């Protein structure tokens, strides 16, 4: 028994829609083929986050050591020497010739 043309058209459009959905599920931007690439990108971002958190923790430690109520005198002296070229009168400065 043959189905009417209207029913065949409806079934054809439904089949085409299912094929389009299936192709997106396999080859789309979030499909099965892109899954491996997404995992690699996730691992790269996790590594970057870990590196950034380590830098943040180092800077937080430095800021805590420079708190006005109890600044670390060694760190303060180091920063003065490094950033402002300040030395104590009893220190000796040795310059190295750059060749």
Number of C-alpha atoms within 10 A of each C-alpha: 3 5 7 8 9 9 10 12 11 11 12 12 12 12 12 12 12 12 12 11 12 13 12 14 15 14 13 13 12 13 14 13 13 14 14 11 11 13 11 11 12 12 11 12 12 12 12 12 12 12 12 12 12 12 12 12 12 12 12 12 11 14 12 13 17 15 10 9 7 9 14 14 11 10 13 13 13 14 13 13 13 11 8 9 9 12 14 8 6 6 7 8 7 6 6 6 5 4 3
